[in-house]
Amino acid sequence: MNKEELIHMVYRGAHAGASSTVQIFRRGIEQSPYADKWLTDGIMYSVYAGRLSAVGTDQDDPLEKYWKLRRNIMLYDIPERPVEVAGRDAVRLLEKAFCRRITDLPLWR
């Protein structure tokens, strides 16, 4: 399924047994690079940070997922993306934004 079909499916409310139409905007919405792994019937979607991503299924038990996360491991497809901060004041900005010293970190960390 391509991006346009996926967005159309969410638009017409065909996810998780939804009976009402949910309006979303096509422009600027990206599909997760892992969409082919979670694209099944019953998936509930959310748009966050300009990316359409799965947030659960209509059969998920929140309590079961909570304990699985606490006792084991879970893999999540988060819609975050890397950001490059550049310029002569970049380090000074990052020193204020993060709780650890940026100047002490090796490159690409």
Residue, then its C-alpha position, 0 to 999 in steps of 0.5 A: m500500500n502506498k502513502e496516498e492509499l494509506i492516508h486515504m484509508v485513514y481519512r475515510g475512517a477505515h481504521a480500527g472499526a471507526s464509524s466516523t470520518v476523521q479529517i487529516f491533511r495530506r500535505g506534509i504527512e510522511q509515512s513511517p519507513y516501517a509502515d509495511k511492518w505494522l500495516t494491518d487491519g485494526i491498526m489505529y493511526s496518529v499523526y505526530a511530527g508530520r508523520l503517520s504512525a501506528v499507535g495501537t490496535d483495536q485489540d490491544d490491552p493497555l494493562e498487558k502492554y504496560w507490564k510487557l514494557r516494564r518486565n520485557i522489551m517492546l519495539y516502537d516505531i516513533p515518528e521522531r527524526p534527526v535534526e541538524v543544528a549548525g552555525r556559530d551559536a549551535v553549541r551554545l544553544l545545545e548547552k542550554a537545551f540539554c542537561r549534559r555538556i555537549t562540548d564533551l561529547p564525541l562527534w555523532r553522539 
